[in-house]
Amino acid sequence: MTRPAAPERTEHLHVLRLLTRPPVRGLLTIAFLARTTSAVLPITLLLALAQSHGYTRAALVSGGYTFVIAFCAPLRGRLLDRFGAHRMLTVMGTVTALFLGLVACSIEFRWQWWTTLPLVIAATLSSPPLNAALRSSWRCLATDEAQLKAVHSADSVLEEAGFVLAPLAAGVTIALLGPRHAYEAAAACFITVTVLYLAAARRHQLGTTRATPSSITSRPGRDGRRSRRWLGALAVPGMTAILLPLLVMGCVFGGTSVLVPAYIQHQHATFWLGPLLAATSIGGVIGGILYATTGWKAGLWRTYHLLTLGFTLPATLLFLARPLWLLAALLFLAGLFVTPLFINAFLLIDATTTDDTRVEANTWVGASTDIPNGIMAVIIGTLAEHHRWDTALLTLTCCAAAGAAGALLASARRPQPPVTAAVQPAAPAPEPRAARTPGPPGHRPSTSEAAAPAADASP
């Protein structure tokens, strides 16, 4: 009776071996450090500027930083797709290090805030999209769909854990060094981690390829080529369906990030601040682990719709969440589906995009949450300033209800299956350079292989 479990046990060992061996183990570690240090940067920047110029001007700089990240991330991803990942990551990393150094100087020597703002924006514009580049490279290291899901799951769980660790690390660093020196230390750590990632990417030949002839000739007509040139990854069939649930998630994130501290201050219950701010991320870590270790029988699209419903249904009850314990419970329940949604979004992008748009498509995942995040933060902030708590909670409820309705409509209709890409087999162990075959590992060698549908990707 135990023999049928043997293949499953072997598969789990095969997946675990991928996560614990080089280069995946080292790349996951570098990614975790890069995301944690990049999340520490805006916290220390806000407090360092507030110490010298006040919170109003510090918020202007911080808000500009957030919106530049949101709107320009896809453009930076497109640069990598067009001109090659290795070359552009090196150039962008060098320019970012220069501008981060200038920002640190402006804070240390207390330059005027309006001189710091363009330096922060320039550093953000030139910042290399390491997350998207790394997620685009996982398919080169996985041999099958199970390994691809496992590595994306581990990546997303570690990212969510970084969001839990970053505020703690920022608080400790600020307490020990003060706001100004804390930002300088965070900038130095981020530059160091970026150099480590670039060295690892070059060593293991990671990165995406330019558009292949097969992908170019498969585009439908001159109008299709023109729309693909301007829209980039957004022109890929199914891309908007992937991004819509993330837009709803960004609305809820942006609203609660302002509502929670303002409402807690109004209630004079500061001891609730930590649990409420961490509730969604804690739920995301737990949900990501459960999703990675549980076998799902449904296809990727159907799973995506179910996960969207799982996130939005608790959020539709936010209009009742005047008690703080209920607000914490609803945020935790919604957070259980956050990391699985991100994992599924990255798997769908792997299954629907080609090499010429893959990095840009991965950047849209973060941008589609950041843009509504900033807009909803302004709306909820205005309501919170006038103590319109019921209206603020009802606004978030309406956003969640719209997301739930969209998920139900999407699951009810049967769209055409998207064009999918096969998982690139894992690269063999490093050999002498003379023994390597020409071309980077991300290159698909034949049209038939590029057109092979990925398992479990049809709606």
Stockholm file with secondary structure:
# STOCKHOLM 1.0

chainA/1-459         MTRPAAPERTEHLHVLRLLTRPPVRGLLTIAFLARTTSAVLPITLLLALAQSHGYTRAALVSGGYTFVIAFCAPLRGRLLDRFGAHRMLTVMGTVTALFLGLVACSIEFRWQWWTTLPLVIAATLSSPPLNAALRSSWRCLATDEAQLKAVHSADSVLEEAGFVLAPLAAGVTIALLGPRHAYEAAAACFITVTVLYLAAARRHQLGTTRATPSSITSRPGRDGRRSRRWLGALAVPGMTAILLPLLVMGCVFGGTSVLVPAYIQHQHATFWLGPLLAATSIGGVIGGILYATTGWKAGLWRTYHLLTLGFTLPATLLFLARPLWLLAALLFLAGLFVTPLFINAFLLIDATTTDDTRVEANTWVGASTDIPNGIMAVIIGTLAEHHRWDTALLTLTCCAAAGAAGALLASARRPQPPVTAAVQPAAPAPEPRAARTPGPPGHRPSTSEAAAPAADASP
#=GR chainA/1-459 SS CCTTHHHHHHHHHHHHHHHHSTTHHHHHHHHHHHHHHHHHHHHHHHHHHHHHHCHHHHHHHHHHHHHHHHHHHHHHHHHHHHHCHHHHHHHHHHHHHHHHHHHHHHHHTTCCHHHHHHHHHHHHHHCCCHHHHHHHHHHHHCSSHHHHHHHHHHHHHHHHHHHHHHHHHHHHHHHHHCHHHHHHHHHHHHHHHHHHHHHHHHHTTCCCCCCCHHHHHTSCHHHHHHHHHHHGGGGSTTHHHHHHHHHHHHHHHHHHHHHHHHHHHHHTCGGGHHHHHHHHHHHHHHHHHHHHHSCCCSCHHHHHHHHHHHHHHHHTTGGGCCSHHHHHHHHHHHHTTHHHHHHHHHHHHHHHCCTTTHHHHHHHHHHHHHHHHHHHHHHHHHHHHTTCHHHHHHHHHHHHHHHHHHHHHHHHSCCCCCCCCCCCCCCCSCCCGGGSCSSCTTCCCCHHHHHCCCTTCCC
#=GC SS_cons         CCTTHHHHHHHHHHHHHHHHSTTHHHHHHHHHHHHHHHHHHHHHHHHHHHHHHCHHHHHHHHHHHHHHHHHHHHHHHHHHHHHCHHHHHHHHHHHHHHHHHHHHHHHHTTCCHHHHHHHHHHHHHHCCCHHHHHHHHHHHHCSSHHHHHHHHHHHHHHHHHHHHHHHHHHHHHHHHHCHHHHHHHHHHHHHHHHHHHHHHHHHTTCCCCCCCHHHHHTSCHHHHHHHHHHHGGGGSTTHHHHHHHHHHHHHHHHHHHHHHHHHHHHHTCGGGHHHHHHHHHHHHHHHHHHHHHSCCCSCHHHHHHHHHHHHHHHHTTGGGCCSHHHHHHHHHHHHTTHHHHHHHHHHHHHHHCCTTTHHHHHHHHHHHHHHHHHHHHHHHHHHHHTTCHHHHHHHHHHHHHHHHHHHHHHHHSCCCCCCCCCCCCCCCSCCCGGGSCSSCTTCCCCHHHHHCCCTTCCC
//
